[in-house]
């Protein structure tokens, strides 16, 4: 698989973390891959063949050609059907709000097609992205599309933004009570705004960011000393670390480390 990352232009950088592409040949034995929550919503375009997405009880669906994947609160299992060709927009945790046509909370753990979200204009941008000849052309097309939504930037909630920045700087290690005191913000006010603006609670985002930090350490580790990793991540104990790890990845740390680690690094914590 070939993975490439691209920066957004200055006008969109407050909302978009990056663009990325993933390309690969048809696999003889397609392998299921797990997407771990990272606090960011994404807009996905399959210009290659479509992906299978696993849902409840081992059942699966075929993902739309273009869609928004809402905030993930659990691991998402996907699998290529043939050749991979993906162009994606990774939004910042609060970044999708100006482009939302449905309540963000309703998108949680779902792949919602751009046709549903944007009607004819969703189909139009889908076609433009699919027929583009390069990543740079796709970026140009999507930036024109997204910029059309930014007539009113009052959708930026500075309280939410400050809270997110603090959570990220602390790698999710601050308690929510301490977070409220540090920012001099009422806890209920933070939780209410978070739910509306990013589709997660502050506690959920903190747990996700904390786990992502641990994942990066694990991906670069020479061994799997879980006690040390739990200590570095400031979990209460090893059992707490394993419980949170399995909640968001679907496996234990040791299972994660031993099963196709090289392939998994494409999907865990992609920047």
N, C-alpha and C positions, 0 to 999 in steps of 0.2 A: 504494500500500500504506500502511496506517495501523498504525504500530508503537507500542505502549504498554508501559511498564515499571512494576512494582509491587513494593513492599518486603514482605518476609515479616515475621511477628510476631517478637517478641523471642526466644521459645523455640526457634524454628526458624532464626533468623538465623545460628547457628554452622554450619549445614548448607546453607542455601539462600542463594544470591547474590541472586536476584530471581525474580519471575514476569514473563512477558511475553505479549502477545497480538499477533497479526498478522492483519489483515483486508484483503481486497481483492476487487474484482469479477472476474468471468470475463475472462480475457485472450483477445483475438482470436488472437494468436500467442504462446502460452506460451513463456517463455524459461527455459532451463536456468540455475539459480543454483548457486553453489558455496559450501558451508559449509566454513570453514577451521577446523582444530583450535584450540581455545582453552583446553584443559586442564580443561574442565567437562563433566560428563555432564548430560543433560537428559531430562525426562519430558515427552512430547509428546502432546497430544490434538487430533485433527482434528475440530472441530465443524462445519467447512465440508467441502468436498470433499477427497478424499484426494490425496496427492502421489505422483508417480512418483519412484522412487529409482534412479539408474543404478548398475550393478554392473560386473563385469568384461566387457571386450571389447564395450562399447556396449550390453549387455543391460540390462534394467530390471525392477524389481518395483514393485508398488503397496504403499506403506507401510501398516502396520496402522492401525486407527482410533485406538488409543492404544498407546504403547510407550516404552521407555527406549532412548535412543541412547547406546551406550557411548563410551568415550574414543576420539577420532579420532586416528589417527596419519598420516592422509593426507586429501586433500580429498574432500568428499562432494558429489556432484552430485544436485540434486533439481529437480523441475519441477511446477508446479501442473497439475491436470487440468481444474479449472473454478474455482469460487469458493474463495478462501482464507479459512479461519477457524481459527486455531491458538491454543490456550492451552498455555503451557509453564512448567515449573519448571526453572530453571537452578541446578544444585547447585554448591557450591564444589568445588574440585579433589578434596578428600577427603570431601565432604559426602554422597555417596550411600551410603557404607558401612553406616550403620545400617538402611538400607531395602533392602539387597541380599539376595536369596534365592539367588543364584548367585554363584560367584566372579567378581569384577569383571573380571579379566583375560579371562574367557570372553565378555564383552560387547563387546570391542574392535571398533570399526568396524561394529557390528551394530545393527539396530533390532529389539529383542526385545519382543514384545507383553506388555502387563500381564497378560493371561490366563495366559501361560506363567510369568511371575514370581510372580503372586499368586493364581492359580486363580480361584475364584468372587469373592473380594473384589476382584480386578483388574477383572472384568467389572462389578461393582457400582459401583466408583468411576468407571469409564469412563462408565457410563450417567448417573451423577449429574452429571458434568462436561458431558456432551453436552446434557443437558436443562436445565442451569442457564440463567438468563435474563441474567446479567451477569458481568463479570469478577470483581466483588467476591463474588458468590455462588460462583463457581468457586474462588476463593481460599479461601473459608470451608470448602468441601467438601474440598479437597485438604489443607488444614491439619489438619482432623480426622482424615483418613486417615493422613497422615504422622506425626502426633503419637502415634498408637497404637503406633508402632514404637519410641518413645523411652523405654521403661521402663528401659533400661540404657544410660547414656551413656558407659560405659567403652570404647565403640568408638572414642572420640576418642583418637588416638595423638599424644601431645604432641611426640614427636620428629619425626614426620611433619609435624605442624602447624607446628612451629618452622622446619623446612626449607622448607616451602611459603611461609611468610611471608617468609623471607629471600630466596627466589627472586623472589617478587613485588616486594619492595621494591627489588631490584637489577635489575628488568626482565629477568631471565634472563641477566644479563651475567657472573655469577660462574662460574668454573670449578668443577667438582664437587670437585676436590681442595681448592680454597680454601674451598668450602662446608663440607666436613667439618672442616677445621681451625678455621674460624670458630665452628662449633657444637660442636666437640669431640666429634664423632660419627664412628665408624668408617664408611668409605665402603661397605663391603659390607653393613653393617647398615642404612644408609639405603636402598640399592638393594633389599634384600630386603623391607623394610617398605613401600616405595613400591609395588612390584609388587602386593603383596597389598591395600593400602589404597586406592590410586587407579588402578591399572592402567597406570601409566606409570613409566618410570625417571626419576630426577632429571634426567638429561641430556635426555630427551625433553621433560619439562615446561619445562626452562630454554630449550630451543630454541623451543618453542611460544610461551612468554611473550615471549621476545626478538623473535620475528617479529611477534607481535601489537602490540608497541610500534612496530615499524617500519611496520606497516600503518596505524596511526593517524596517523603522520606523513605517509605517502603519501596517505591519503585527504584530508588537509587541505593538501597541498602545491600550490604554484602551478606547479611544474615537476617533472621526474623526474630530478634530479641523483643518479644512483645512487652515485657515488663519495662524495658528501657523506652520503647516507643510510646507506651501509655504514659510514662513519666514525662517525657518530652512534650507530649500533647496535653499535659495537665488534666488527664482524666482521673477520676476518683481512684480507680484501681484497674487492673487488667481486665476484669470481668466487664466493667463499664465500657472500656474501650472496645472489647470484642462485640458487645451488644450493639453499640452505635455503629460499628463497622459493618456488621451483618445487616442492620436496618437499611443502610444506604447502598450496599454492594450486593447483598444476597448471599454472601459467603463469609467465612471467617478469614482473618488476616493470613493464616497459614495456607488456606485453600487458594486465596487470591495470589499469594506469592508463588505457589507451586504450579498453578494451572495457566499455561500459555502466557506467562508474564510479558514476554516481548510483544505479543499481539495486543494484549490488554492495554499496554502503554499508549496505544493509539487512541484509546477511548476513555481512559481515566485522566481527568484533570488536563485536557487539552487546552493549551493557551491560544 
